[in-house]
Amino acid sequence: LVVGGFVAVVAAAFYPIFFHPLTHKNEYEVQKVNRAGINQADVQPV
């Protein structure tokens, strides 16, 4: 029971990090298009 609970907590922690981007690729492609003309070095604080 303890091991199953630990596995559930680890799976719940990995969902937003790993599985959500894999299943919602179109949202991240929109971000890539929106950031196409932005130079990251120009936006970073000094």
SULKAUR-V646082 format. One record per pair of residues at least 12 apart in sequence whose ideal C-beta (glycine too) atoms are under 6 Angstrom apart, sorted by the first residue. I is the first residue (numbers start at 1). GAP is how many residues later the second one is. Records with the same first field share a line. If there is no record, write none. Layout:
# SULKAUR-V646082
I->GAP ; GAP
This chain:
# SULKAUR-V646082
none
